[in-house]
Amino acid sequence: MALDQLFDEDEKEMGFLDHLEELRWHLVRSVLAIVVFTILAFIAKDFFWDVLVMGPTNSDFWTYRKLCEIGDLIGSSALCIEDMRIEVQNRTLQGQFLVHIKSSFVAGLVLAFPYTFWEIWRFVKPGLRSNEKKASRGVVAVVTLLFLMGVSFGYFIVTPLSINFLYNYQLSDQIRNIPDVSNILGTVSTLALACGLMFQLPVASYMLSKAGIVTPELMKRFRRHAIVVILVVSAVITPPDVFSQILIALPLSGLYEISIIISKRVNKRRDKELYES
């Protein structure tokens, strides 16, 4: 009997080691994907810097042009941002090279996110039950779509409006705003990535509801607390101004309400399955 138990323990240990080996290769492939996209972004320096990173600092950026078009439709010139071209400086000898590496890495993370999540999901999926696999069908597409929506919202909406507000904010006419190149990169990348991650709120709500941790009643009861948390998180990840904070807090509040609806449907389906069984 002891010998049988010993064999069982060896099998379990080997199984655990096999899982670790499988996880290692999933992580290796994910890192390789990030490295490949980082190298491609590093090579395409002109596009990523002149078009993407520096885009929100110029008045011909897509968002500013659309605001002007909206202003023309409603007969108001207040929305039109013209002659905006921010002067950016570099104050250290190695600054531009280091910022180039950082920006390429950020681009690699964003571009490799769908594949990286797919690799993680491939590792997690075999451990799920058949009904859990069925319920989570299409999760890679949903997570990727929400992430890209969040990044796009952060880049095209929050970032240009925040940069315009902060750049034109003055304590005195004697003070001239000349942001550092690393500060521009930090603002663009932080806002875009933060929005991409926070747009995963409906997915988190779905997973927690499936696990029985979250219920729609609980989310409704703590709605006010959630709004306070959203405001605090928005204040932490955005530049120190109320305008940027509100820009992020509004869609997050909407996503919270959507998460309540998702949780309600998940719990209703689970109650139905329990009743039928």
N, C-alpha and C positions, 0 to 999 in steps of 0.2 A: 504493500500500500504506500509505504514511504517512497519506494522507487518510482511508482506511478506519479506521485505528487511531484517528485523531482523532475521527471520528464515534462509534466505539465508546466512547471515553472520555467524550464528551459525553453519550451515552445513559446510561452508568453513573453519571455525575455527576448527571444529572437524576433517575435512579432513586433515588439516595441522598437527594437533596433532597426527592423525593416522600415517601420514608419518614420523613424528619424532619418534614415537614409533617403527615403522618398521625399520627405520635407526638405532635406538639404538640396536635392536636385531641383525641386520647385523654386527654392530661393535662389539657387545659382542661375537658373534660366531667367528669373525675374531681374536679378542684378545685371545680367548680361544684356537684357533688353534695355534697361536704363542706361547702361554704358554706351550701347550702340546709338541710341537716340541722343545722348549727350554729345557724342562725337559728331554726329550729323549736325546738331545745333551749333557746335563749336565751329564747324566748317562754314556753315551758312550764317556767318557773323553779320554780314550787311543786312540780310533780311530780318533776322531776329532783333537786331538793335535799331536800325533805322526805321523799320516798319512796325515792329511789335512793341519793343520796350519804349522807344522814344515817340511812338505814335501819339499817345495821349498828351504829349507836351506841345503838340502843334495844332493850330486852329483848323487845319484841313483833315483832322481825324474824323472818322465815320460818325462818331457820336455827336461831335460839335456841328457837323454838317446837317445831321438829321434834326437837331434842335433848331437850327436856323430855318429849316424847311417847315417845321411845326410852327415856329414863330411867324413865318410868312402866311401860313394858313389861317392863323387866328388874329393876324394883324398886329402882332407885338414883336418889337425888336429886342425885348429884354432877354429872350432865350438865345439870341444869336451871339456866339462868342467869336469875335474876329480879332485878327492880328495878334494871336497868341503864339508865341514862340519862346519857350523857356530856355534860358541860357544855363547850361549845366557845366560844372567844373570838376576837375580831378586834382586832388591835393597831395597825392603821394605818387612816388615814381612807379611803383608796381601796381598802383590802384586799378588802372584800366585792364591789365592782364588778369588780376584776381577777380574783378567783376565779370570779365568775359567768361572765366571758368564757372563762377557761381551762376550766371545767367544760363549757361549751357546745361548745367546740372538741373536747374529748375525746369527748363524746357524738356529735358530728358525724363524727369518725373511725370510731368503732365502727359507727354506723348506716350510713355510706356504704361500709364496707369491702367488702361483697359486690359492689356496683356498681363500685367502683374496681378491684377485682381482675378483674371481668368485662371492663372496658375495657382493662386491660393484657393480658389473655388474648386479646382480639380483635386486638391488635396483633401478638402473638407467634405466634398460631396459623397464619396464612398462610405463615410461613416454615418450618413443619414438614413433614416427609414424610408421605405417606399413612398409612404404618404407625404413625408417631409420633402422628398425629392420632387414629387409632383407639385406640391405647393410652392416650392422655390424655383420652379421652371421659369427661365428667362431672367433670373436675378442678375446675371452678368450684364445683360443688355440694359436693364433698368438702372443699375448702379452706374454704369458707364454714361448713360444718357443724363442722369441727374448730376453727375460730376461735371460733364461737359457744359450742361446748362448753368451750373453754379460758377464755373470758371468764366464762361462767356458773360454772365451777369456781372461778376466782379470786375472783369476787364473792360467791358464796353459801357457799363453804367456807373458802378461805384468808383472805379479808378479815375476816369477822366474828370468827373464832377468833383471828386476829392482833391485832385491835383489842381484843378482850376480854382477851387475855393481857397486852398492853403497857399497857393502861389500868389494870389492877389490879396491875401489878408496882410494888412500892414499895421504895425503899432505906430509908426512914424514915417513921414516922407523921406527922412534921412537914412532909413534902413532899406537896403536893397536885398531882395531875395535871389540868391544864387545857389541852388541846391547842389549837393555833391552827387556824383554819378552813382555811388553805392546807395544813396538815399532814394534815388529814383527807382533803381532796381528793387530795393526792399519794399517800397510802396506798391509797385505794380505786382510783384510776385506774391507778397503777403495777402493783399486783397483778393487776388484771383484764386489762389490756392485755398484760402480760408473759406471763401464762398463755395468753392467746389466741394470741400469736405462738409460744410454745414448743410448743403443741399441734400445730404444723405439722411436727413432727419426722418423722412417717411420710411426709408429702409430700416433704420434703427427701430422705429415704432413697430413695424411689421415683425421683425425678429423678436423683440421683447414681448409682443403680444402673443406670438406663437409659443413662446416659452412660459406664458402665464404670469410674467412679471408685471406687465403693464395692462391696464384696462381702460376703456374710454371714460368710465366714471372717475378713475383716478386722475387721468389727464385733465378732465374738466374741472375737478376739484382744485388741482394745482395749476390752473391756467394763469392766475395772477403771478404766482411764483415763477412760472416758466417765462413769462414776459420780462420779469425782473432779471432772470438769468440771461435771457437773450440780449437785453440791453447791456448787461455787464460784459458778456462775451463780445458783443459788437464794439464796445468801448475799448476792450483790450486789443483786438486785432486790427482796429482801424487807427488812422492818425488821430491825434487828440483834438477832434472837433465834433460837435453834435451832429452836423450835417451828414458826415460819413456814417456815423453811428445809426442814424435814422434810416439811411439808405439800405443798410444791411438788416436792421431790425424789422423793417416792414415785411420783406419777403419771408424772413424766418418765422414771423408770426403767422403768415399765411400757410407756410409749410407745417406749422404746429397744428393748425386747424385741420389740414388735410390728413395729418398723422392721426388725429382723433377719429376721423372717418374710417381710416384704414384699420385702426385698432378695433373699432366697432364691428366692422365686417369680419375681421379675423375671429373675434370672440363669438360672434353670432354663428359663424360656420362651425366653430369648435363645439359650441353648445348643441348644435343640430346633430353633429356626429356622435356626441355622447348620448343624446336622446335616442338616436336610431340604434345604437349598439346596446 
